[in-house]
Amino acid sequence: IKPNFVVPKSVSAIDVHLMPGCYNTEHTKDDVSQGAIYDNGVSVFSMGLFGENLDDIGSSISLFVKTKYPKFKPSKILDMGCTIGHNTLPWAKTYPKADVHGIDVGAPVLRYAHARAQSEGIDVHFHQQNAERLDFPDASFDLIFSSMFLHEVPRKGIRKSLKEARRLLRPGGLMLHMELPPNKMLDPYNSFYLDWDSYYNKEPFYKPFRDMDPEEICNTAGFAKTKFVQFIIPSIGQFGNAEVKKAVKEQKGRVDDRTGRFTKGIHWYCFGSWK
């Protein structure tokens, strides 16, 4: 983990309203308290639906990708907006030979992420960087992932982050973002419900993100229309490995009130593109 934790001048890739003190507040030298608060908060908020290690999203999606694309063997993986690495570590478990990295703008959450990964015996490299302007050279990664990250970012930040992902991907690489489904895929009631949740949960970028077209923003970032992908993946914790693998062959593209919502029978929506 990088020793210099100077907070970037632009922190649009950070959600400042969900945690007391935000993700980057430091009370002491080498502070990890915001990471601990986040870890506990996710545990309470998810009501057990994320599993014992709170890693259901990463575990479900990484298994799905490995099953659907058996010849795809990424040697270097990046998690954008990783916070404490809940969904970063599953990629290292699924692809144990890969060099796995996570970035976030908050130093305390990254310190906690580093300690947490070490406690589980998993090697992951964490960096304090802004997803809109990353320090990695062109064509550095085979797979770039994020989970519940883009809806915490203003529209211009989303577009910049996707352009950065394209720059960093090697030819034949995959970008994949787990998110709430876009409004265009929802029926009127569920669209209204998530818009209501956006307003009353004080999520200023949540609805504007869902009003965007995933295929269009990938295309605007430079990805070919023919390379766009989107999947609906059952929770590995609730359905088991067999159902996740079954979803590889039975993608129907429908979303409902279980998609990305904290409820029994939860499924994860993700979209992205190959380069």
C-alpha positions as a Markdown table, in Angstrom:
| # | Residue | x | y | z |
|---|---|---|---|---|
| 1 | Ile | 0.0 | 0.0 | 0.0 |
| 2 | Lys | 1.4 | 3.4 | -0.9 |
| 3 | Pro | 2.8 | 5.3 | 2.1 |
| 4 | Asn | 1.8 | 8.7 | 0.8 |
| 5 | Phe | -1.9 | 9.4 | 1.4 |
| 6 | Val | -2.4 | 12.9 | 0.1 |
| 7 | Val | -6.1 | 13.2 | -0.8 |
| 8 | Pro | -6.5 | 14.1 | -4.5 |
| 9 | Lys | -7.7 | 17.6 | -5.3 |
| 10 | Ser | -10.8 | 16.2 | -7.1 |
| 11 | Val | -12.7 | 13.7 | -5.0 |
| 12 | Ser | -15.8 | 13.4 | -7.2 |
| 13 | Ala | -15.2 | 9.7 | -7.1 |
| 14 | Ile | -16.1 | 9.6 | -3.4 |
| 15 | Asp | -19.5 | 9.5 | -1.8 |
| 16 | Val | -19.4 | 12.0 | 1.0 |
| 17 | His | -22.9 | 11.7 | 2.5 |
| 18 | Leu | -23.3 | 8.1 | 3.6 |
| 19 | Met | -20.7 | 7.9 | 6.5 |
| 20 | Pro | -20.0 | 10.0 | 9.5 |
| 21 | Gly | -16.7 | 11.8 | 8.6 |
| 22 | Cys | -16.8 | 10.5 | 5.0 |
| 23 | Tyr | -14.3 | 7.9 | 3.8 |
| 24 | Asn | -11.2 | 10.0 | 4.0 |
| 25 | Thr | -11.3 | 11.6 | 7.4 |
| 26 | Glu | -8.2 | 10.9 | 9.5 |
| 27 | His | -8.2 | 11.5 | 13.3 |
| 28 | Thr | -4.7 | 10.1 | 14.0 |
| 29 | Lys | -1.6 | 9.1 | 12.0 |
| 30 | Asp | -2.3 | 6.0 | 9.9 |
| 31 | Asp | -5.9 | 6.1 | 10.9 |
| 32 | Val | -8.1 | 3.1 | 9.9 |
| 33 | Ser | -11.3 | 4.1 | 11.8 |
| 34 | Gln | -13.3 | 5.0 | 8.6 |
| 35 | Gly | -12.6 | 1.6 | 7.2 |
| 36 | Ala | -13.8 | -0.1 | 10.4 |
| 37 | Ile | -17.0 | 2.1 | 10.4 |
| 38 | Tyr | -17.6 | 1.2 | 6.8 |
| 39 | Asp | -17.1 | -2.5 | 7.4 |
| 40 | Asn | -19.6 | -2.5 | 10.3 |
| 41 | Gly | -22.0 | -0.3 | 8.4 |
| 42 | Val | -22.1 | -2.6 | 5.4 |
| 43 | Ser | -22.7 | -5.6 | 7.7 |
| 44 | Val | -25.7 | -3.9 | 9.3 |
| 45 | Phe | -27.1 | -2.4 | 6.1 |
| 46 | Ser | -26.9 | -5.6 | 4.1 |
| 47 | Met | -28.8 | -7.6 | 6.8 |
| 48 | Gly | -26.7 | -10.8 | 6.1 |
| 49 | Leu | -27.4 | -10.8 | 2.4 |
| 50 | Phe | -23.7 | -10.2 | 1.5 |
| 51 | Gly | -22.5 | -13.3 | 3.3 |
| 52 | Glu | -20.0 | -13.8 | 6.1 |
| 53 | Asn | -17.2 | -11.9 | 4.4 |
| 54 | Leu | -19.6 | -9.4 | 2.8 |
| 55 | Asp | -18.3 | -10.4 | -0.6 |
| 56 | Asp | -21.3 | -11.9 | -2.3 |
| 57 | Ile | -21.1 | -9.4 | -5.3 |
| 58 | Gly | -17.5 | -10.2 | -6.1 |
| 59 | Ser | -17.9 | -13.9 | -5.5 |
| 60 | Ser | -21.0 | -14.2 | -7.6 |
| 61 | Ile | -19.7 | -12.2 | -10.6 |
| 62 | Ser | -16.2 | -13.6 | -10.6 |
| 63 | Leu | -17.5 | -17.2 | -10.7 |
| 64 | Phe | -19.9 | -16.2 | -13.5 |
| 65 | Val | -17.1 | -14.6 | -15.6 |
| 66 | Lys | -14.8 | -17.6 | -15.0 |
| 67 | Thr | -17.6 | -20.0 | -16.0 |
| 68 | Lys | -18.8 | -18.1 | -19.0 |
| 69 | Tyr | -15.4 | -17.3 | -20.4 |
| 70 | Pro | -13.2 | -20.3 | -19.5 |
| 71 | Lys | -10.4 | -19.2 | -21.9 |
| 72 | Phe | -10.2 | -15.8 | -20.4 |
| 73 | Lys | -7.5 | -15.8 | -17.8 |
| 74 | Pro | -6.7 | -12.3 | -16.6 |
| 75 | Ser | -3.2 | -11.9 | -15.3 |
| 76 | Lys | -3.9 | -8.4 | -13.9 |
| 77 | Ile | -7.1 | -7.1 | -12.4 |
| 78 | Leu | -8.2 | -3.7 | -11.1 |
| 79 | Asp | -11.1 | -2.9 | -8.8 |
| 80 | Met | -12.2 | 0.8 | -9.1 |
| 81 | Gly | -13.6 | 2.4 | -5.9 |
| 82 | Cys | -12.7 | -0.7 | -3.8 |
| 83 | Thr | -13.2 | 0.9 | -0.3 |
| 84 | Ile | -12.1 | -1.9 | 2.1 |
| 85 | Gly | -11.9 | -4.6 | -0.6 |
| 86 | His | -15.0 | -6.6 | 0.1 |
| 87 | Asn | -15.5 | -7.4 | -3.5 |
| 88 | Thr | -11.8 | -7.1 | -4.5 |
| 89 | Leu | -10.6 | -10.2 | -2.7 |
| 90 | Pro | -13.0 | -12.7 | -4.5 |
| 91 | Trp | -11.2 | -11.9 | -7.8 |
| 92 | Ala | -7.9 | -12.9 | -6.2 |
| 93 | Lys | -9.5 | -16.1 | -5.0 |
| 94 | Thr | -11.2 | -16.9 | -8.4 |
| 95 | Tyr | -8.0 | -16.1 | -10.3 |
| 96 | Pro | -5.2 | -16.9 | -7.8 |
| 97 | Lys | -2.4 | -16.4 | -10.4 |
| 98 | Ala | -3.6 | -12.8 | -11.2 |
| 99 | Asp | -2.0 | -9.7 | -9.9 |
| 100 | Val | -5.0 | -7.9 | -8.2 |
| 101 | His | -5.2 | -4.1 | -7.5 |
| 102 | Gly | -7.7 | -1.9 | -5.8 |
| 103 | Ile | -8.0 | 1.9 | -5.9 |
| 104 | Asp | -10.0 | 4.4 | -3.8 |
| 105 | Val | -9.5 | 8.0 | -2.8 |
| 106 | Gly | -9.8 | 7.4 | 1.0 |
| 107 | Ala | -6.6 | 6.6 | 2.8 |
| 108 | Pro | -8.2 | 5.1 | 6.0 |
| 109 | Val | -10.4 | 2.7 | 4.1 |
| 110 | Leu | -7.3 | 1.5 | 2.1 |
| 111 | Arg | -5.2 | 1.0 | 5.2 |
| 112 | Tyr | -8.1 | -1.1 | 6.6 |
| 113 | Ala | -8.4 | -3.0 | 3.3 |
| 114 | His | -4.7 | -3.8 | 3.3 |
| 115 | Ala | -4.9 | -5.2 | 6.9 |
| 116 | Arg | -8.1 | -7.1 | 6.1 |
| 117 | Ala | -6.6 | -8.7 | 3.0 |
| 118 | Gln | -3.5 | -9.7 | 5.0 |
| 119 | Ser | -5.6 | -11.2 | 7.7 |
| 120 | Glu | -7.2 | -13.4 | 5.1 |
| 121 | Gly | -3.9 | -14.4 | 3.6 |
| 122 | Ile | -4.7 | -12.8 | 0.2 |
| 123 | Asp | -2.2 | -10.6 | -1.7 |
| 124 | Val | -3.9 | -7.5 | -3.1 |
| 125 | His | -2.2 | -4.1 | -3.9 |
| 126 | Phe | -4.1 | -1.0 | -2.8 |
| 127 | His | -3.5 | 2.5 | -4.1 |
| 128 | Gln | -4.9 | 5.9 | -3.2 |
| 129 | Gln | -6.0 | 7.1 | -6.6 |
| 130 | Asn | -9.0 | 8.8 | -8.3 |
| 131 | Ala | -10.7 | 6.6 | -10.9 |
| 132 | Glu | -11.0 | 9.6 | -13.2 |
| 133 | Arg | -7.2 | 10.0 | -13.5 |
| 134 | Leu | -5.2 | 6.9 | -12.7 |
| 135 | Asp | -1.4 | 6.7 | -12.6 |
| 136 | Phe | -1.2 | 3.3 | -14.3 |
| 137 | Pro | 0.2 | 3.2 | -17.8 |
| 138 | Asp | -1.9 | 2.3 | -20.9 |
| 139 | Ala | -2.9 | -1.3 | -21.4 |
| 140 | Ser | -2.1 | -2.3 | -17.8 |
| 141 | Phe | -5.0 | -4.6 | -17.0 |
| 142 | Asp | -6.9 | -7.5 | -18.4 |
| 143 | Leu | -10.0 | -7.0 | -16.3 |
| 144 | Ile | -11.4 | -3.8 | -14.7 |
| 145 | Phe | -14.3 | -4.2 | -12.2 |
| 146 | Ser | -16.4 | -2.0 | -9.9 |
| 147 | Ser | -19.3 | -2.7 | -7.6 |
| 148 | Met | -21.8 | 0.0 | -6.5 |
| 149 | Phe | -19.3 | 2.6 | -7.5 |
| 150 | Leu | -20.6 | 4.5 | -10.5 |
| 151 | His | -23.8 | 5.7 | -8.9 |
| 152 | Glu | -21.7 | 7.5 | -6.3 |
| 153 | Val | -20.1 | 9.6 | -9.1 |
| 154 | Pro | -21.4 | 12.7 | -11.1 |
| 155 | Arg | -22.2 | 12.0 | -14.7 |
| 156 | Lys | -19.0 | 13.7 | -15.9 |
| 157 | Gly | -17.0 | 11.6 | -13.5 |
| 158 | Ile | -18.7 | 8.4 | -14.7 |
| 159 | Arg | -17.7 | 9.2 | -18.3 |
| 160 | Lys | -14.1 | 10.0 | -17.3 |
| 161 | Ser | -13.8 | 6.8 | -15.3 |
| 162 | Leu | -15.0 | 4.7 | -18.2 |
| 163 | Lys | -12.6 | 6.4 | -20.5 |
| 164 | Glu | -9.8 | 5.6 | -18.0 |
| 165 | Ala | -10.9 | 2.0 | -17.9 |
| 166 | Arg | -10.7 | 1.7 | -21.7 |
| 167 | Arg | -7.2 | 3.3 | -21.6 |
| 168 | Leu | -6.0 | 0.9 | -19.0 |
| 169 | Leu | -7.4 | -2.3 | -20.6 |
| 170 | Arg | -5.3 | -4.5 | -22.8 |
| 171 | Pro | -6.7 | -5.6 | -26.1 |
| 172 | Gly | -9.1 | -8.4 | -25.4 |
| 173 | Gly | -9.7 | -7.1 | -21.8 |
| 174 | Leu | -13.0 | -6.9 | -20.0 |
| 175 | Met | -14.6 | -3.9 | -18.2 |
| 176 | Leu | -17.5 | -4.9 | -15.9 |
| 177 | His | -19.5 | -2.7 | -13.5 |
| 178 | Met | -22.0 | -4.1 | -11.0 |
| 179 | Glu | -24.8 | -1.5 | -10.4 |
| 180 | Leu | -28.5 | -1.0 | -10.0 |
| 181 | Pro | -30.3 | -1.5 | -13.3 |
| 182 | Pro | -31.0 | 1.5 | -15.5 |
| 183 | Asn | -34.5 | 3.1 | -15.5 |
| 184 | Lys | -35.0 | 1.9 | -19.1 |
| 185 | Met | -35.0 | -1.7 | -18.0 |
| 186 | Leu | -37.5 | -1.3 | -15.2 |
| 187 | Asp | -41.2 | -1.3 | -15.0 |
| 188 | Pro | -42.9 | 2.0 | -13.9 |
| 189 | Tyr | -43.3 | 0.9 | -10.3 |
| 190 | Asn | -39.7 | -0.2 | -9.7 |
| 191 | Ser | -38.4 | 2.8 | -11.5 |
| 192 | Phe | -40.4 | 5.0 | -9.2 |
| 193 | Tyr | -39.3 | 3.1 | -6.2 |
| 194 | Leu | -35.6 | 3.5 | -6.9 |
| 195 | Asp | -36.1 | 7.2 | -7.7 |
| 196 | Trp | -37.9 | 7.6 | -4.4 |
| 197 | Asp | -35.0 | 5.8 | -2.7 |
| 198 | Ser | -32.5 | 8.0 | -4.4 |
| 199 | Tyr | -34.2 | 11.1 | -3.0 |
| 200 | Tyr | -35.0 | 10.0 | 0.5 |
| 201 | Asn | -31.7 | 8.1 | 1.0 |
| 202 | Lys | -29.8 | 11.3 | 0.1 |
| 203 | Glu | -28.1 | 9.8 | -3.0 |
| 204 | Pro | -27.5 | 12.8 | -5.3 |
| 205 | Phe | -25.9 | 10.9 | -8.2 |
| 206 | Tyr | -28.0 | 7.7 | -7.9 |
| 207 | Lys | -30.9 | 8.6 | -10.1 |
| 208 | Pro | -28.9 | 10.6 | -12.7 |
| 209 | Phe | -26.7 | 7.5 | -13.1 |
| 210 | Arg | -29.7 | 5.2 | -13.6 |
| 211 | Asp | -31.2 | 7.6 | -16.2 |
| 212 | Met | -28.1 | 7.0 | -18.3 |
| 213 | Asp | -27.9 | 4.3 | -21.0 |
| 214 | Pro | -25.2 | 1.8 | -20.1 |
| 215 | Glu | -24.6 | 0.9 | -23.7 |
| 216 | Glu | -24.3 | 4.5 | -24.7 |
| 217 | Ile | -21.9 | 5.5 | -22.0 |
| 218 | Cys | -19.6 | 2.6 | -22.9 |
| 219 | Asn | -19.8 | 3.6 | -26.5 |
| 220 | Thr | -19.0 | 7.2 | -25.7 |
| 221 | Ala | -16.0 | 6.0 | -23.7 |
| 222 | Gly | -14.6 | 4.4 | -26.9 |
| 223 | Phe | -15.9 | 0.8 | -26.6 |
| 224 | Ala | -17.4 | -0.7 | -29.7 |
| 225 | Lys | -21.2 | -1.3 | -29.7 |
| 226 | Thr | -20.6 | -4.9 | -30.7 |
| 227 | Lys | -18.5 | -5.5 | -27.6 |
| 228 | Phe | -21.1 | -4.4 | -25.0 |
| 229 | Val | -22.3 | -6.9 | -22.4 |
| 230 | Gln | -24.8 | -7.0 | -19.6 |
| 231 | Phe | -25.7 | -9.8 | -17.2 |
| 232 | Ile | -28.1 | -10.6 | -14.4 |
| 233 | Ile | -26.4 | -13.0 | -12.0 |
| 234 | Pro | -28.0 | -14.8 | -9.0 |
| 235 | Ser | -26.4 | -14.3 | -5.6 |
| 236 | Ile | -24.0 | -17.1 | -4.8 |
| 237 | Gly | -24.9 | -16.9 | -1.2 |
| 238 | Gln | -28.6 | -17.4 | -1.7 |
| 239 | Phe | -28.6 | -19.7 | -4.7 |
| 240 | Gly | -25.3 | -21.5 | -4.6 |
| 241 | Asn | -22.6 | -22.1 | -7.2 |
| 242 | Ala | -24.8 | -24.3 | -9.5 |
| 243 | Glu | -27.3 | -21.5 | -10.0 |
| 244 | Val | -24.6 | -19.0 | -10.8 |
| 245 | Lys | -23.2 | -21.4 | -13.4 |
| 246 | Lys | -26.7 | -22.1 | -14.8 |
| 247 | Ala | -27.2 | -18.4 | -15.3 |
| 248 | Val | -24.4 | -18.5 | -17.8 |
| 249 | Lys | -26.6 | -20.4 | -20.3 |
| 250 | Glu | -29.9 | -18.9 | -19.3 |
| 251 | Gln | -29.5 | -15.1 | -19.5 |
| 252 | Lys | -32.9 | -13.6 | -20.3 |
| 253 | Gly | -32.1 | -10.0 | -19.6 |
| 254 | Arg | -35.1 | -9.3 | -17.3 |
| 255 | Val | -34.9 | -7.3 | -14.1 |
| 256 | Asp | -37.4 | -7.2 | -11.3 |
| 257 | Asp | -37.7 | -6.2 | -7.6 |
| 258 | Arg | -34.9 | -8.6 | -6.7 |
| 259 | Thr | -32.3 | -7.1 | -8.9 |
| 260 | Gly | -29.7 | -5.3 | -6.8 |
| 261 | Arg | -32.1 | -4.9 | -4.0 |
| 262 | Phe | -31.7 | -6.2 | -0.4 |
| 263 | Thr | -34.3 | -8.9 | -0.5 |
| 264 | Lys | -34.6 | -12.6 | -0.6 |
| 265 | Gly | -33.6 | -14.0 | -4.0 |
| 266 | Ile | -31.3 | -11.1 | -4.8 |
| 267 | His | -29.7 | -11.0 | -8.3 |
| 268 | Trp | -26.8 | -8.7 | -9.4 |
| 269 | Tyr | -27.0 | -6.6 | -12.5 |
| 270 | Cys | -23.7 | -5.7 | -14.3 |
| 271 | Phe | -22.7 | -4.2 | -17.6 |
| 272 | Gly | -19.5 | -3.4 | -19.4 |
| 273 | Ser | -17.6 | -4.1 | -22.6 |
| 274 | Trp | -14.7 | -6.0 | -24.1 |
| 275 | Lys | -11.9 | -4.1 | -25.6 |
